[in-house]
Amino acid sequence: MEDPIQLKEEGNKYFQASDYDNAIQSYTTAIKLTKDKKALAVLYRNRSACYLKKENYVQAASDASKAIDVNAADIKALYRRSQALEKLGKLDQAFKDVQRCATIEPKNKTFQETLRRLNMEISEKLHIQFSTDSRVQKMFDILLDESSDKETIEKAANNLIVLGREDAGAERIFQNNGVNLLLRLIETKNPEMILAAVRTLSGMCSGHRARATAVLHLIGIDKICRIMALNHEDIALATCNLLQSILDSLTGEDKKEVRGKEDALVLDTTKDIRLIITHLLDMLVSKSVSGHGRDQALHLLNKNVPRKDLRSPDNSRTLFVVDHGLKKILKVAGQVQDTPDCLPLTDNTCFTTSVLLNKLYDDLRCDPERDDYRKICEEYITGKFDPHDMDKNLHAIQTVSVLLQGPFDLGSKLLGLQGVMEMMVALCGSDREIDQLVAVEALIYASTKLARASFIISNGVDLLKDIYKKTKNEKIKIRALVGLCKLGSAGGSDYSLRQFAEGSTEKLAKQCRKWLCNPNLDVRTRKWAVEGLAYLTVDADVKDDFVEDETALQAMFELAKTTDKTILYAVANTLVNCTNSYDVKEVVPEMVQLAKFSKQHVPEEHPKDKKDFVLKRVKRLLKAGVISALTCMVKADSAILTDQTKELLARVFLALCEDSKDRGTIVAQGGGKALIPLALEGSSTGKIKAAHALAKIAAVSNPEIAFPGERIYEVIRPLISLLDTERDGLQNYEALLGLTNLSALSDKLRKKIIKENSLPEIENYMFEQHDQIRLAATECMCNLAISKEVQDRFAAEGNDRLKLVVLLCSEDDPPLQRAAAGTLAILTTAQKSICHKVTTVTTQWLEILLRLCLHENMEVQHRGLVIAYNLINADKELAKTLIESELLEIMTIIGKAENNKDRQHIIDIARECLSKAMDYGFIKPIS
């Protein structure tokens, strides 16, 4: 049976080593085995300290209370509880605890200082509370007074929004009949007033479940949806944010941990969430809803219905939407702009719908669920076929087209339905422009996965060629050309698998560039020119010509900045092709010989896909302003900017960062800031690529310029994600360089790096065989050693961390010696216990120190002498050991040297060592 006293000692050791998880585990086991009340109180008090360090303030306060129950005068438990209560915002209770501490120990300066601080904070809080009530009322009076001037109204509205974002302000608004007053602002029908009211409500609901539920029921989901339905882009977006805040508060998505007992109450919010989803689905098919409102409804469904983690077994929201709303989504998918009965749409509606259909399909867990989804789609499409009504047929084919952009496998199956392909061919031959446009677009999307589109491959080329030759309509001509481009790029980057005759691909690309640069064509038509280039730039000749055409590049970048964000994927794809940032299988020469011998096809690289050509293309893109286009693309709505698009953008950024000389340009144009969201959200590959690009920038740039303000703290997690054995050596190395730069800037950054549990990974790379990686890890540790948490890890018993640093000082690599000696100098300066430990980790410690002090590199020598001084200063016995060694002779020679401005710092430290030895009486000055 385990011994509670031994477990307590074990917990204390873990705590001293900053291993709080294991300390909690030891104390918890000891608590279960202990029956003595006094011993239990000590264990609870110790565990409370661990929870304080872990920032779990609720548990810290609870454990401290259990210790106080045993001994009301337990000063440590009282102070720990006061610290936890202060962090939980319970200042009055925290004040009472510190007051008791000060009564027990009236001369304790810490308690007196805390009392003064808390007293000031409580007074300030009460002052704010009383003044906020009058401010809230005054703001509403201004906003509801028709005689108020515009500037005063604008200022009051902004103040109200700011107040709504603060918890205390939001509570005062709520308590002072604020929701009804905000409703009165909405009823003025003034767009500015509506925006101010909705944004204030959004702030009030954020992070507060009770207020969010109250707002939802006081205003009503009907009213909120009617506001979002207005034909005003900013109001639709603000209302979408309000609903998202409500949903986040209801589901707890905006909270990482329970902060207090009040918030720990679990309410069943399923009914409210389903009510919101039902109303959003109804919005999709309502004619009274604007295009912006419909887009925001789709965005909310995209974000809140499918599971965020596919490992979770609960996909009930998706099943609910499939059963009650899939037909409504399909109705939106089938809308064709410019037809008489079309619902109000924007340029992005169709694409957002395809994303939602794809996410719902991917969220289904088994074949029966997918079969139900397919049957609903089949019934819907076949139900639209009508030989006497061409508009219904058009609607059916448009629905198939959107499904092909979303869940492609399902779209392919629907293509096989009786009558679908025949209807597409019939629409191609129609006299109406709109019929031909829809049919050609459907053909293009049908040929996405060529391996599964055999019918399109065999019949599509002739059909599209026929349309291209016969039509005089530019809109149809360009779409037919894109279809041909897509089929022509079937061979990918394999030079030997060209679909068209030599020169045909270049001609198609030239025509695409011509359309792209034609300002007389509408944006939707020019967008298709970029779609064509996305396929044709697989060919190296095409991409080389394209980057030389600065006018075409500028035209594409300008299109990427327009409101139509459906173009983003095509632009990103084109840039990936131009920078060759797609994955390429490594060619093994032996396998090539084997393939030739067995008469198998061997892929060939185009001469213009070699590294020199790629670098030239990258330079051309940077000169044309690709970074400003990319930064604009990253800011797009999250429903439009899919994980696939984010991954493509990350690939492009990484290719652009390849040459260190270009990284300054990338930073200057905002590339560093744009990379952060790509590294934090998206596919695993995309996040790694973006993190690697961030590492390249952080490794050579000033991080404070590259990532200004608070953004600098967001860079740390992506860089640490590269410290993994699954990442390659270059990623490890550049991540370590980036972290080294960041850790040199401030203590706050060092604490953030440590908090992300990076220390074990950095320590592992200090054992690395690769010289450069080992050096980078040691330099990073040298900067981090300034932090007390790191110093405590080295001082703790039972590990070889200090031994490794001492041994690294003996390596024959001067930069590595400099980094290791720097780490040791910082550690021995910080803690005397480390000075003693240095002499026990290896028998060679003195020999290594002597080598450092004699080193020809001045930086290494200086650090060696600093270590020697720290050891002499730490303990008289230790100083005696050093003075009795050859170190005295070395220091004497250096200290007697004439003053020299280049070596003065070395001479001075040697003299300080000798002076200290004189103080101890080990040596005497020569008169």
N, C-alpha and C positions, 0 to 999 in steps of 0.2 A: 504494500500500500504506500502511496506517495505521501511525503512529509510536508505539511502546510508551511512550516518554517523555511524549509529548503525551497519550496515553490515561491515563497515571498522573496527570498534572497535572489532567486533566479529572475523573478520579475523586476527587482531593483536593478540587476545587471543589464537586462534588456532595456530598461528605461534610460539608464545612463548611456547606452549605445544608440539611443534614439530609435530603437526597434519597438515601437509602441504596440503594434498588433500582437507580438509575442508576449510582451509585458502584460497586456490585458488578459491574454489566454492563461498565463501563469497565475495572476491574481484571481481570476474567475474560478479556476480549479481549486485554489487554496481556500476561497470563500466557501465553496461547497463542502470542503473537508473540515472547516473550523467551526467549533461550537462556542468557544470563549468570546464574549461580547467585545472586550477591549481589543483582542486580536482582530476580530471582524471589522471593528471601526477603522483600524490602521489600514487593513486591506482595501476597504471601500474608499478611504481617503487617497490611497496610492492609485487605485484604479481611476478615481476622479481626475487626478493629475494627467493620466494617460489620455482620457477622453478630452480634456482641455487642449492637449497638444494636437489631437486628431480633429479639433474643431467640432466635436459632437457635444454641443453645450447642454442639450436636454439631459443626456445621460450623465454628464459631468455634475450637473446640479443635483440630480437624483442620488448619485453615489455619495456626494458630500453631505446631503441631507441625512442619509442612513448613518454616516459617521457621527453627525451632530446629535442624532437621536440617542446615541449611546453616551456621548459626552458633549454637553451643550457649550462647554468652554474650549472645544477643540479648535484652536486658533487657525491651524492650517486648513482644516475642512471648511471653516467659516469663510476664510479668504478665497479659497477655491470656488465655493458656491457663489460668492459675490462676483468673481470674475465671469463665471458662466452666466449668471443672471444679467449682468451688464451687457454681455454679447447678445442675449435674448431680448434686450430692450426693456427689461424690467428694472429700471434704474432705482425706483423707490425701495424695492426689496433688496437690491444689491447694496444700497446705502445703509440699510439697517444692519446687514451682516458686517460691513466694514466698521460701522459704529461700535459694534460689540467687540471687534478685534482691537480697536483703538482704546476701548475701556479696559481690556485685559492688559494690553501693552501700550500705555500712553506715550512712551518715548520713541515708538517705532515710526520712523520717518515715512516709510512706504505707506503705512495705513493713513497717516495724516495727509499725505499728498493725494491719495486716492479719495479720501473724504472731501477734500477741497474740490477736486475735479468733478466728482459725482454731484456735489452740491450745485456747482455752476451749470452742469448739463441738465439737471432737473429744473433749475430756475429758467434756463433757456427754453426747455421743452414746454413749460407752463406758459411762458411769455408768447411763444409761437402759437400755442393752442388757442389762447384767448384772442390774439391779434388776427389769427387766420379766419375765425368766424366773421369778424367785421369785414375783412378783405374779400371773402367769398360773397357776402351780401352786396358789397359795393360793386364788385365786378358784374354780378347779375343785373344790378340796377342800371349800370352803364349800357350793358348789352341789350337790355329790354326797353331802353328809353330811345324812342325814335328820333329825339332831338340831338342825341350824342353825335359828335363829329367823327368822321371816318378814322382818323388817327387814334383817337381815344378808344374807339370800339376795337380796332386792331390790337392795340396794346392790352386791353382787358381780356380779349379772346386768347392771346398768347400766354398771358399770366395764368388764366384758368387752365389751359392745357398743361403748363408746367406744374401747377399745383396738383392737378389730377394724377400726375406721375409719381408724386411723393406720397408715401403711405399716410402720413399724418394729414396732409392736405386733402387727399382723396376721402379719408374718413370724415373730415369736417364738411366737405361738400355733400357727402352722402347723408350725414346727420342733419344738415340744414336744409332739407327738402330739395337737395340739388338735382336729383333725377327728374323731378317734375319741372323744375326751372329749365333744365337742359332740353326737355321735351318742348317747352314753349319756344326755345331758340330754334329748334328744328322746324316747328310749325310756322315760323316767319317766312319760310321758303327762300330765304336769302342764302345763296351757296356758301358765303363766308361764315355765316352763323351756324349753318348745318355742319360744316367742316369742324368748326371750333367745338361744337357740342359733341360730335361723334368722337373726335380725338380725345376730348376730356373723359368721356365714358370709357374709351379704350384704356386710358391710363388707370382709371379707377378699378377696372376689372382685372388688370394684370396682376397675377400672383396672389389673388384674394378670392377664394372659392365662394365665400358667403356673399360678398358684394357682387360677384359675377352672376350668381344665381338670382339675387334680388333684381339686378338690372335686367336680366333676361325676362323675368316675369313681370316687372313693373312696366317695361316698354312693350314687351311682347315680340315674339319672333316674326310675326306678320309685319309689324311696323318696321323692324330692323331690315327685313328683306325688301320692303317697299322703298326704303331709303337707298339700299344698295342697287335697286333697279333703276334709279334715276340716270338720265343720260348725261352724266358728269364724271369724267375719269377719276378725278381726285376724291370725290365723295364716295364712288364705288370702292376705291382702294382703301380709304379710311374705314368704311363700314366693314370691309373684308377683314381689316386688322382688328376691328372691334370684336367681330365674331370669332376670330382666331384667338384673341385674348380670353374670351369667354370659354371657348373649347379647351384651351390650355389649362385654365383654372379649374374647369370641371374634371378634366382627366388627370390633373397633377403634372402635366408635361413641363410646366415652367418651374418646377421645384425639384431640386436634386436631393433634398433631405427634409425631414420634418423638423421644424425649428422650435415648436412649442406644443404644449398639450392641446391648446385650442385647435391648432391646425391638424392635430393627429386624429380628429374625428373623421370617420369614414362615412361619406354620404353616397347613396346610390344615385349616380347621375345618368344612368343608362337611358331613362325616359327622356330627359332633356336633350341628350346628344342625338337620340333618334328623331326627336321633334325637329331639331335643327337640320339634320340630314334630309328629312322628308321635305321640308320647306325649300331647301337648296335644289333638290330634284325637281320640285314643282316649278321653280324659277327657270329651269333650263328650257321648258317648252312653252313658257308664257310669252305672248306677243308684247305684253306691256313692259317687259324687261329689256333694258338697253343692251347693246353689245358688250359694253364695259361691265355691266352688272352680271351678264351671263358668263363672261370670262372669269370674274372673281368667284362666282358660284362654283365653276369648274375647278378653279384653283383650290378652294376650300375642300372640295371633295377629294381632289388629288392628294392633298396634304393630310387629311384626317380620316379617310376611310381605309385604305390598305394598311397592313401592318408595317411598322417601321423596322421590325426585326422578324425575319421569316422563321426564326427558331421558336417564336411564341406560337402556341397552338390556337389562339383565339383569332379567327378571321370572321367573326360574326357580323361585323359592320359591312364587310365586302359581300357576304351572303345576303344580307338585308338589302343592299343596294342592287345586287343582281336580280333579286326577286321582285323588288318594288320600283326599281328605277332604270334598269338596263334599257328598256324600250324608249324611255325618255332621252337617255344619252344617245341612243342610236338615231333618234329623230334629229337631234342636233348634228350628229355626224353626217346625216343625209342632206343637210341644207346646202343649197347651191345659191351663191350670191347672184344678185341681179335677176332672179326669177320672181314672179308675182307674189307667191305666198311665203317667201323666205322670212325667217325670223331675223331680227336685228343681230348682226354679227360684227366682229372686228377681223382684222387680218390674222389674228392669232387663235381665233375660236376653234377652227378645224384642227389645228395641230394640238392644242390643249386637250381637245376631246379624244384624239388618238392616244395621247399619253395616258389619260384616265382609263380608257378601254384596255390598254396594255397593262397598266398597274393592277387593275381589277383581275384580269386574266392570270397574271403572274402570282396573285395572292391566293388563288384557289389551291387547295391542298391535295386533291385527289381527282381521279378520272371522272367519277360520277358528277362532281361539281363542275368540271370543265365541260362535260357532256351537256349539262343543263344550260350552261352559258352558250354553248354552240347552238343548241336547239332553239333558244330564244332568238338568236341572231338569224338562223335559217328561216324561222317562221316569219320574222319581221321582214326579211328581204324578199322571200317568195310571195309574201302577202302584198308587196308593192307592185309586183309584175302585173301589167295590164296592157294588152295589145292595142287598146283604144286610147290610152292616156300616156303620152310620151313623158310627161312631167313626172309621173309616178315611177316609171322605169329609170329616169334620170336620177331620181332620189335614191333608188335601190343601188344603182352602180356607184353613186357618190358614197353611200354607206360602206360598200365593199372597199372602195378606195381608201377610206379613212381607217378601216380595219386592217388593211394591208400596211398602213403606216404605223399601226399599233401592234396588236398580237398577230404577227405575220403568219404563223403556222395556221391560225384560225382563218385568216383571210385567204390563205392558199386553199384551204378546204372549201371555203365558200365559192371560190372561183370554179371549183368542180361541180357545183350545183347545176342541175339542168336549166339551161336557158341563160346563164350568166354570161358566159363567153360570147354566145350568139348575140346577146343584147349589146355587149361592148362593141362587137363588129358592126352591128346595125347602127349604133350611135356614131361610130367613126364615119359611116357613109351618109349621115344625116346632113340636111342643108343648114340646120341651125348651128350657129357658132358655139352656143353653150353646150350642145350635145357632144360636139367634137372635142371641146376642151375637157369635159369630164371624162370622156372615153379614153383620150390620149393620156391624161394624168393617171387613170386607173391602170393602163398598160405599163406606164413607167414604174408605178409602185409594185405591180405584179412581178416585175423582173428583178426585184431587189436581191433575192437569193437565187442565183442562176441555177444552182444544182437542183432546185425544186420547181423551176419554172420552165420545164422542157417545152410546153406548148408555146409559151411566149417566145422562146429562143427560135423554135422552128417556124413560127408564123409571124412573130412580132416585127422582125426586121423588114420583111416585104411590106407588111401593113403600114408601118411607120414611114418607110421610104415612099410609098404610094401617096400617103397624106402629105408628106413634105414636098413632093414634086407638084401635086395638084393644087394645094391650097394657096391662096394669095393673102390669107389672113396671117399677119405677123405673129399674133398670139398663139395660133395653132401651130404655125411653122416652127416656132421656137420650142414648143413642148415636144413636137415630133422629133426635133433635133436632139433634145435631151434624152429621149427614149433611145435613139440611135447611139448617143454617147455612152449611155449606160450599158447597152449591149456590146458596144465596142470595147469597153474596158474590162471585159470578162477575164482576160488573161492576167489582170493585175499588173504587177511590176515586172512580170516575166517577159523580157524583150522578144523571145522567140514565139510567144503565143498571141501575136497581134491578130485581132478579128478582121480588121480592114486592110486594104492594100496600102502600100508604102505611101505616106503623104496624106492619106484621107483623114486621119485623126487630126493632123495639123490644120487641115482645111476646116474641119468641124469646129476646132478650138478658135480659129480665127473668126469664124462667123459668130460664135458665142461672145467673143471679146467685143465684136462690132455692136452686137445688141446691148451688151452690158454698158457700153459707153454712150449709147443713144439716149439723150435726155428726153426725147419726145415720146419714148415708150413709157407706159405706166410702171410703177414699182413692182407690181406682181409679175409682170411679163419679164422685166429685167432680172428678177429673182431667179427665174428659170434658167437664165444664161449662166448664173453662178452654179446652179444645180448641174448643168452640163459640164462646166469646168471641174466640178468636184469629181467627176468620173474621168474626164479626159486627162487631168493632170497626173494621173497614174503613169502616163507616158512621159518619159524624161525630156523628150524634145519639146513637148507642149509646155511643161512646167518651166523650162528654160526660157522659152519665148514669152511666157506669161509674165515672169518677174522682170523681164526687160521692158515690158509695156507698162510704164508708170501710170499712164492715164487709166488703163484698165484696173490696175491695183487700187488706185485712188477711188475709182467708181465702186469697186467691191467694198472697200472700207466704209465709204459713205452709206452704202446700202445696209451694212451691218449696224449702223448707228440709227437707222430709221425705226419707226414704231412697229413695223412688221418684223417680229423677232423669229418667225419661222425660218428665216434665211440662215440663222446662226449655225446650224449643223452643216449646211453646205459650205459656208465660208470656212468653218473650222476644218472640214474635211479637205478642202482645197489647200489650206495652209499646211496641214499635215503632209500632204503629198509634196508640196513645194519644198518643205524642209526635210523630207525623208524621215520623219519622226515616227513612222509606223514600225511595227515589229517585223524584223526580218530573220528568217530561220538561218542559223549558222550552216554554212556549206562545209561539209567534211570532205576533203579531197579524195579519200579512199572510197567514200560512198558514191562520189561522182564517177570515178573510174568503174566501179561496180555497175552503176546504172547504165553507163555507155556500153559496157560489155554485154549487159542483158537487154540492150536496145530499148531502155526506158527513157522517158522524157527527162531532160536535165534543164532546170531553170537557168536562164542567162541574165546577167546583170547588164543593163544599158550602160554604155561608156559614160554618159552624162549623170549617172547615179553614183559616181565615185566621189570621195570625200571633198576634193578640191572644188568640184562643181556645186556641191551642196553648200559649202561655206560661202561661195560667191552669191548663191541665191539668198542665203540668210542675210548677208550684208545689204543686198538690194531691198529686201523686205523691210529691214530696219530703217533704211534711208527713206523708204516710201511712207513710213509712219505706221507700221503694223502694230506697235505697242498701244497707241491711243485707241485703235480699233478693238484690240483685245480687251483693254480695260473697260471699254464701253460694253462689250459683249458679256463680260463677267457680271455686270450689274443687272442683267436681264432678270425678269420674273422667274422664280425657281421652277414653275411648271413648264416653262418653255426651255429653260436651260437644264436639260436632262443630264443624268449622270454620264451618258455616252458623249454628249457635247462637252461637258466639263473635262472629261478625260482627254478629248482631242485638243482642247485649249491648253491643258497642262502639258501635253506632248510638245505642242508648238513652243510654249514658253521655255521648256527644257532645251529644245534645239537652239533657240535664240540665245540662251545663256551659255552655250558651249564655249565660246571664246571670251575669256575674262575681260578683254578690252571693250567688249560690247555691253558689259553689265552696268557700267556707269550710265550709259544711254538709257537702258531699260529702267533703271531706278529713277532717273530724271523725269521719265515720261509716265511714272506711276505704276510700273510693272511689279514692283515689290509688293505694294499694297494689294494689287489685283490678284496676286498668287495666293494670298492667305486664305480666302474663302474656298479656293480650289483644293487647298491642302487639308482643309477641315471637313469638307463635305463632298460626297461623290463616290465613285467606284473605288475599290481598293487600289487598283492600278493607277487610276487618275490621281488619287491622293499621294501615292508614292512619287509619281513623276513631278507633281507640284512641289512636294516637300524637297525633292532633290534640287529643283530649280531654286527654291528658297535657300537651300544650303549653299549653292554656288554663289548666290548674291551675298548672303551673310558672311561667307568665308573671305571675301575680298573687299566688301564695302563697309562703310561706317553704318552699323545697324540703326543708329539714331536718325540718320538721313534716309536710309532705305525704307524703314518702317517707323514713321514718326508717331509720337504720342503713345496711346495705350496699345496700338497695334503691335508694338514690339514684343509684348507679352504673349501674343497669339502665335508668334513664330516658333516659340520653344517646343510646344507639343509636336508639331510636324517634324522638327529636326530630331527629336528624341525617337520618333517612330522609325527613323532610319538606322538607329543603333540596334540592329537585329541581325541575327546570324543568317536570316533569309535574304537580307539585302546584300548587294555586292560590295567589294572593298572600297570602290570609289565613293559610293553613297555613304558608307561608314566614315570614311576619311573626311569628306567635305562637310558632313553633319558635325563632326567633332571640331573642325575648324570654325564653323559657324557658332557653335556653343562656346568655344574659347573666346571669340570676339564678344559675344553677348555677356558672358560671365565677367568680362573685364570692365563692364560699364557701371554697374551699381549693385548694391547689396540686395535690393528688391528683385532684380533679375536673377541673381544667384539663388535666392530663396525659392523663386518660381522654378528654376531648373531642378533644384533639390526636391521640391515638393512633387514634381512629376516622376519621382522614383528613377531618376537617371543615373544615380551614383553607382549602383551595382553594374550597370552596362558599361559605364566609363572605366570602372576598375577592371572589368574583363578585358577591355581593349588595351589596357596597360600591360597585359600578358601576351598580346598579339605578336606573332612571328614577324609580320610585315613591319619594317622599320618606320615607315611614314605614319602608319596608323597608330603604332605604339607611341610615337613622338607626339602626335596630335592629341591623343588621350591624356598623356602626361602633362602637356601644356594646359589642357582644359582643367585638369585636376589642380594644377598650380594656381590657377585663377580662383577656383572654387574653394581652395584651402583657406581663404580669408574668412569664410563662414564658420561660425562656431559649430554648426551641425556636422560639418566635415571634420573639423578638429577633434570633436568628441568621438567620431568613428575611428580615427587613427589612434586616439588615446585608449580606446576600449580594449580590454583583454580578449584573448581567444581568437585573434585573426592575424593574418600576415601582411596587412596593408602597409604598415610602416617598413617592414622588412623589404617589401618589393621596392619601395621608393629608395631606400638606402642602397640596395643592390643596383638599381638603375643608375645611381650616381657613379658606379664603377664601370659603366659601359664605355666603349671606345668611340662613341658617337657624340661629339661636343654639343650639338643642339639638344639631344636627349639628356645629357648630363646637366646642361643649363636648366632645363625644365624640371628635372628631378631634384636638383640642388635647390632650385627656387621654392619648390613645394616643401622641402625639408627645412629651409630657412624660415618660411612663414609658420610652419607647424611648431618649430622649436622656439620661435619668438612668442607664440601665443600661449603655450602651455609648458610649464616646467616638467610636468609628468612625462611629456613626450621626450624631453631631453634625456631623462633617465632611461626611458624605454629604448631609445636609439642604441644604447650601449649593451642591450640584452638581446636584440633581434638577430644579430650575427656577430661572430668572433672577429670578422674582418672590418668592423665599423671604423676602427682607428686608422687602419691602412687606407681605407676609402677616403676618409676625411683629409688625411695628409695629401693624397693625390689631388683632391679638389683644391686644396690651399696652394699647391705647386703648379696648378694648371696654367698652360700658356694662354688660354682664352681668359681675358680679363673679367668677363661676366661670370664665368664659372668660378674663377678664383675668388672673386668678391663674395659670391654666395657661400662658398666653402668657409671663408673667414667669418661670415655672419653666423653660420652654424656653430663654428668653434667658439665665438663670443657667447652665443646663447647657452652652450654647454658649460662654459666657464662660469657664467653668471648664475646658472641654475643651482649649483651645489659646490661647496668647497672641496669635498672629496673627489668629485668628478673633475673639478678644475686641477686638482693635484695630479690626477692620472694624465691629463693632457699636458701639463707643464713638465712632467717627468719624461715625456715622449719627445720625438724630433720636432714636434709642433713649435716648441719654444724657440728653437734655432730658426725655423722658417719665419715666425712672427718677428723675431729680432731683426733678421735681414731685411724684411719688408718694412718694418717700422723705422729702421735707421736710414732708409733711403731718403734722398732729397725730395722736397715737395715737387710734385709733377701734376699739372692740371688734368692730364689724361688718366693718371693712376691715383689721384688724390683720395678717391673714395676707398680704394684698397689699402692705401697707406694708413688712412685714419682709423679704419676698423682694426688693423693689426696693432696700432698704438693703443686703442681702447682695450684690446685683449691683454696687452702687457700691463696697462694701468690697473686692470682688475686683478691680475696676478700679483702686482705690487701691494694692492689693498689687502689681499689674503696673507701677504708676508712670504710668498713663495720665492720671490725675486727681489733684489734691491737695486736701486739706481746706482750707476757708477758716478762718483763725484768728480 
